[in-house]
């Protein structure tokens, strides 16, 4: 499994912990920044990760900012991205199983490190259930096509 990661300054420390956690499980990761605590703009990093996931260079992405809201909004502007902001494990597995989410968004100021790592594991281990859920994903794609002109 290959995972793309990105964050703004507010998510830097949590991103470092997630990278260590994933690497300890022999999961391949690529860090698309930011790399310092200097104030920066989260859309830049959300776009980098979203483009890599849409291009299928990575199976999934993880984005982190202070709340997770900014990165999820930004990533979801890229057609084909289904970024889900999760603050609990139930949402993490449900969004993979039902929404086939391809990017997990986390709020570093919202969830602690332990919970964040549980959410990451849950998200990565859940599988899309297809069937009736695919019909709904197709309808989301239709909305993207309608407004992506």
Buried (B, 14 or more C-beta within 10 A) or exposed (E): EBBBBBBBBBBBBBBBBBBEBBEEEEBEBBBBBBEEEEEBEBBBBBBBBBBBBBEEEBBBBBBBBBBBBBBBBBBBBBEBBBBBBBBEBEBBBBBBBBBBBBBBBBBBEBBEBEBBBBBBBBBBEBEBEEEEBEEEBEEEBEEBEEEEE
